[in-house]
Amino acid sequence: MKKILITGSNGFIGRNILNELLPKYKIYVTVRKKFFRERKKTYKNLSFIIFKNYSDLNLKLKKIKVDYVIHCATKYLKTHKSDDIYELINANITFGNIILENLNNMNVKKFVNFSTVWQDFDGKENLPFNLYSATKRAFEDIMRYYEIRLKKISFYNLYIGDTYGSNDNRNKIINVIKTRINNNKLINIISKNLYLNLLNVLDITNAIKVILKKNIKSGNYNLTNKNFIKISKALDILRKKYN
């Protein structure tokens, strides 16, 4: 049975990837000790790497062997305050760097990282929209350093935009619209002609399966819905669904 290390498994995307892959893979997930809670239901294929700090994580990663790493962990802030800088750097750069440093030791064959379209704001390459997207861009540069030196490992950056799906509790556009509809509140939109590209999380899990199973070339890949939806149509669909 192939082995996978997944970071950020408590997040929306990471949780869906974990649930989808768990039946067919032996999976390790990273969890900070202060956030760890015993699960009511345990799975024989699931193991927890519980760490107190990054030094502890570094030591524990040296003790496991995995075929693939799926790096979903991230700290998202649309706008930041000065007090947020330390946490953003640690979560989006330092944490992932420790994983990268241990790839060779863990015998990893493929490393998958999730990036954001906000790194290229307004369609302009390398123009981060905010500090969050700047840290994601910086991590890609660090990935590139390891990619040059670890020739036997394939590296993938998957760029995603707006996502949605079942059991999504995030403050994202679909949930914002649903909440306002349920509370009978006014929804202001810039234009009825505004189009959205919304990607279902199931399409993301399918993309991960393709990368794991097939000989996909290392590189950057955009995960998008091939069909754009008019926001007015999205509003009509949600109004009907939620009466």
Secondary structure, 3 states (H helix, E strand, C coil): CCEEEEECCCCHHHHHHHHHHCCCCEEEEEEEHHHCCCCCCCCCCEEEEEECCHHHHHHHHCCCCCCEEEECCCCCCCCCCHHHHHHHHHHHHHHHHHHHHCCCCCCCCEEEEEEEHHHEHHHCCCECCCHHHHHHHHHHHHHHHHHHHCCCCEEEEEEECEEECCCCCCCCHHHHHHHHHHCCCCCCCCCCCCEECEEEHHHHHHHHHHHHHCCCCCEEEECCCCCCEEHHHHHHHHHHHCC
